C-alpha cells in the first residue's frame, strides 16, 4: 500500500526524447516518475510497484500499446489502474474504440500540450488517492463486520464511515469530466441516477433529468436520434455500445457528445440497468471538420496546377490524374479508371519510358525526362518532367510523374532549325563575303564569296586563326588592321570600316573592301565569337573618284538647300561661315550671333572631350563623320540632332572647310529613353518572375510530391493499411500542408508589402516580455539545441508598436540565426533602449554573408551563394526589411564569411 506522498506514475515510450519531454512537464508535481522503454519493461515494473496512472504510447516495437494494455489488465494488481494512451493519430475512431475497450480512460494527442497533460495527471492522481483511501476504509469496514457481533456499539461509526465514503464518491463524480448516468434496461427506461456535474457540463439539474422520462431522447439532435435507436440492439447483444451525437445544451446550443454505455445484468442474465458516461467532444469534432476543409483545399491546389500530375501502380494502372492532365489529354476521370500509363505513351517513346520506370522502381530517381504522349483525339504532345517512386518495406508502391507540356517549345526549336537552314542558304547566296569566328578568333564559317575573295577554301580555313586567312591592311599606311578583330573580342561592339582598307588575297592581289565587324552574343550578353561582313568595292572606288570630280564643279553651299535640315559651314579651324534658317531656328541664335563663332557656342556639355576629339580626328583626315549630338539652345534647353559632317578637300586631300547637316531627332531620343526605361522595368520584372518560379518549383515540389503520394496511397490502398498507418499518413499530409501554407503566407505578406498594403496596427506592449516569449518558444521548438541568450538593459520597456510585425521581424532573424549556425552554438539576442528608440541585436556564429551578397540581401527570392543545401525561399529578409520600413525603423548587418552575422534593428518606441 502506497503512503499518501508516494505516488508512482509509469511512463512508457520507446523514444527517450518523448519520455524526457513528459518527465520535464511533470517534474514539478514531485511524484515518482518511472520510465519504461518498452512494453516488456512496463510489465516488469507493475510486478514490483503500484501505480496511480500509466501513460502508454501506442506505437512501439514488439509489444505495442494495445497489447501491453491488455496484459496489464490481466494482472490483478493493475486491473483497475487508469491508462492514458499517447498517440500522434487523433482521427482513427476504430483505434480510439479499441483503446477504450481495453480499459483506457483517455487519450493524449502528440504534440502534447503541457497544461492538458498536467491537468489530466493531477485529476487521476487525486482519483488514485481517493481510491486508496476508499480501499483503506473498505478494509476497516470488513474488520468492523467481523467484530460486529461483539462490538454492536461500533455500528454507528461504520455507518458514518460509509456516509463519508458516499460523499467522497459524490465529489469524484461531480469533478469527473464525464457525466455519469444510469437508467433501467426495461419498461419505460426511467433514469435512476445522474451525477451532479450535469449542471456544470450541460446546464441541467438532476431534477430536470429524473422528472422527465423522455429527457434524453428529447434533447438529442433530431438528425442523430434515428442512428442511436438503430444501435440499441447492439447494446443488448454485446453489453457495450458507444454513441456520438449532438445534445442540446440548456443555453440552446448543440454539443457533440461521446456516450459509452454498459449493460448490467442480474444473476439470471436478465437486463437490469444501463450505466453510461457522457463526454463533450465538440472541440475534437471542430478539429475534424477543419482537417476535412484543409484536405479539400489541397485537392483544389493540385487541380489548379498547370503541370500534368499523374500517379500509377507498379503494373502501370493509372491511380490519379489532376485536372490539367484531364484537360490536356482529353480523358474523363471515369475513362482514366480503365487506362494504363502505357496507353498514353507514344509508341516511339514506349521502350525508353519502360526502361525509365524500371530504374525508378529499382530506387534510381529520374530528375528529368522528355517523352511524348498521345491524347484521346490522337494528337501528339511533347512533355518534360520528373518521375519518382514511393516504397514500402523496400517494395515499390506508387510511381508519380509531374510533367510540363513543352509542345510549343519543341515547335519553336524546330522552327529555329528551319531558320538556321534558311540563314545558311541566304549567306551562301548573298554578294558579300561572310566569315564567322569563335571567341578564340578561329574560323567557324565561311561563305563562297569570302572563299573567292580570300583565295582560301572553307576546308583550309575552318579552325584556323582569322588573321591567317583574312589579311587586311590600311591602304595608305600599309600596316595590318588585324588588331580590329581582337578589339571586337575584347570590347564587344560593332565596328564599321568603310575606307582605306584592302584585303590581301592568297595570290597577293589587293582588293579594296568595306568591312563590318560585329560580336556574336548570347541572350545573356556573353561573347560567343565574331562575324565579318565585307565586299569588294573596287568598282565603287572608281565610281567615287568619278563622282568626286563631278562634285568639285558644284557649289558647296547647295548641300544645305533642303529646308528640313539644319545646315552650317565652317572653315578648316571650325569657325562658322554659313548658317541656314533651320540652324537659327533650332539654336535660337540669330545668324549674326552665329557667324564668326565656333560650335562650342551650342555645346551642351553632355558629350566627353574624347567624343569631339574623335570627331575632329575623323574629319581632319578627310573622312565623313556621322553621329548623334546633344546641343544646347540659347534659352538653355537641349535638343538632339542626327549629324553628318562632310569635309571638302583641296587638291592635296586636305580639308579646307566642313559642311554640317543636322536633323532634329529630339522627339525620337525622348521616345528611345522612355522605351529603355520600360525595357529595364520589364527586365526587372522578368528576373523577379524567374526567381519566384524557381523558388516555387524548388520549395513546393517536395511537400507537394509527399502530399500527392500519400493521398494516392490513402485513396487506393486504405483497405490494406492499419488505422495507425492511416493516421500517420494523414499527419504527414497535415504537416506538409502547414509548411506550404506558411510559404504561401510569406509570399502573400511580401505581396502586400510590395503593394504598399501592409496594415499597421500598433498597440501598447512590453517588448521585453515579447522578446522573452519568442526566445522561450524557440528554445522549446528548436531541435538543434542552440543556446539562445537574451539580455535587456531594462526589466520592462513599453512601446507603441505593431506586435504582429515586430514578431515577424524578430522571429525571422532568430530562425535564420538558428538555421545557419552549427548545433550547440550560442545565439545572442540583446535589447537596448536608447532614448526614444529600441534597438534589437541578434548575433550568431554561423556561415556568415559574403560581401557580394550584401547588396542584394533584402531583395525578394535572393539567397546567399554560400547557403549550400540549406532549405529556404529567399523571402524572410525581404519581408523583414519591408516590415522594418513600415514601422519607421532601419536595419543593419555586419558579417564575414564563416564568422557569423550580426543584425541590428532599430525602431521608434512611439510611446503614447
ABEGO torsion letter per residue (X at the ends): XBBAABBBBBBBBABAAAAAAAAAAAAAAGBBBBBBABAAAAAAAAAABBBABBBBBABBBGBBAAAAAAAAAABAAAAABBBBBBBABAABAAAAAAAAAAGBABBBBOBBBAAAAAAAAAAAAAAAAAAAAAAAAAAAAAAAAAAAAABAAAAAAAAAAAAAAAAAAAAAAAABABBBBBBBABEAGBBABBBAAAAAAAGBBAAAAAABAAAAAAABBAAAAAAAAAAAAAAAAAGBBBBBBBBBBAAGBBBBBBBBBBBBBBAAGBBABBBBBBBBAAAAAAAAAAAAAAAAAAAAAAAABABBBBBBBAAGBBABBBAAAAAAAGBBAAAAAABBAAAABBAAAAAAAAAAAAAAAAGBBBABBBBBBBBAAGBBBBBBBBBBBBBBGGBBABBBBBBBBAAAAAAAAAAAAAAAAAAAAAAAABABBBBBBBAAGBBABBBAAAAAAAGBBAAAABGBBAAAABBBBBAAAGBBAAAAAAAAAABBBBBBBABGBBBBBAAGBBBBBBBBBBBBBBAAGBBAEBBBBBBBAAAAAAAAAAAAAAAAABBAAAAAABAABBBBBBBAAGBBABBBAAAAAAAGBBAAAABGBBAAAABAGABBAAAAAAAAAAAAAGBBBBEBBBBBBAAGBBBBBBBBBBBBBBAAGBBABBBBBBBBAAAAAAAAAAAAAAAAAAAAAAAAAAAAAAAAAAAAAAAAAAAAAAAAAAAAAAAABBAAAAAAAAAAAAAAAAAAAAAAAAAAAAAAAAAGABBBBBBBBBAAAAAAAAAAAAAAABAAGBBBBBBBABABBBBBBBAAAAAAAAAAAAAAAAAABBBGBBBBBBBBBBEABBBBBBBBABAEBBAAAAAAAABBGBBBAAAEABBEAGAAAAAAAAAAAAAGBBBBBBBBBGAEBBBBBBBBAGBX
